[in-house]
């Protein structure tokens, strides 16, 4: 991923996070309270997925899924999902978003976003 592609990804996540912040606020979610959060990534192959899983684990995430994503019977990419207890305020912020985008890029993967149960 080039630096321009990284910045484009960060900007897209920033826009998405702005909307998510509005939705969480409307649902009266306490943004400063830690809660289970899942982060989602795509990697091109098993090696890249494993390297990303290792980096996520080193950063305190529990890797929940590291598996090929089937596309018509043939694995075309790998899904990596991980979770941690994180205040929504942190995952909505630019600092953590940039870290996740760059971590993924360093492992030849793509950060796809995050979610939490309401």
Secondary structure, 3 states (H helix, E strand, C coil): CCHHHHHHHHHHHHHHHHHHHHHHHHCCCCCCCEEEEEEEEEECCHHHHHHHHHHHHHCCCEEEEEEEEEECCEEEEEEEEEEEEEEHHHHHCHHHHHHHHHHHHHCCEEEEEEECCC
